[in-house]
Amino acid sequence: MIAELVAELGPLWHERHQARLASRERKRAVGAGAKHRLVFVDRLLATLVHLRHGVTHDVLACWFGVDRSTITRAVGEVRPLLAERGCTVSPGVRLRTLAEVVDHLGSGGRTGIVDGTEIRVRRPAARRKDRDKFISGKSKQNAVKTMVLTDGDGRVLFCSPTKPGSCADITHAHQLGLVKFWRTGPPWRSSPTPATRAWARRPAVGW
């Protein structure tokens, strides 16, 4: 499949790239200047990974050993070619807030998976007053925690701001309002959805 995309889209990308170069006034001869550090195959792979897994441009830049702007430009060039071929991301639903995520899951009776995850960090500076709050009671290491909510297929729908490692998952969920949303539904609903009613009957410690 990759080979087919390279064979089909590679010449189109090269043609459009040359057309862009010819469309502006040149200060150097054709062929002069810096060469591409990211060949078309890598540009295609970076774009596909970004679209499929949502990997950030910064991470892709580290993987391919180039600057972030190179990845951004590559995605901007290759994505229209993929769309013209029919390989595009469906518009779907854009969920901007946690309330919208919960409403989206509840309205369709979809499965939601919630988990708190720890990320190990360096010990905060000695002058920081709250440095002890970063020590996780579970791992006994300095860490920050974040709460992630996905659907049944594993697509990430929400990722919370980080909290110090000493913050319990259930406390973090309460502070985000996640427990309240799941028990009562989003604030604009007059009544909870069937999914939120089911969750309301579950004990808070159960999830």
Secondary structure, DSSP 8 states (H G I E B T S, - for coil): -HHHHHHHHHHHHHHHHHHHHHTS--SS-TT-S---SS-HHHHHHHHHHHHHH---HHHHHHHHTS-HHHHHHHHHHHHHHHHHHT----------SHHHHHHHHHHTT--EEEEEEEEE-----TT-TTGGGGB-TTT-SBEEEEEEEEETT--EEEE---EETTS-HHHHHHHHTHHHHHHH--TT-SS--HHHHHHHTS-GGG-
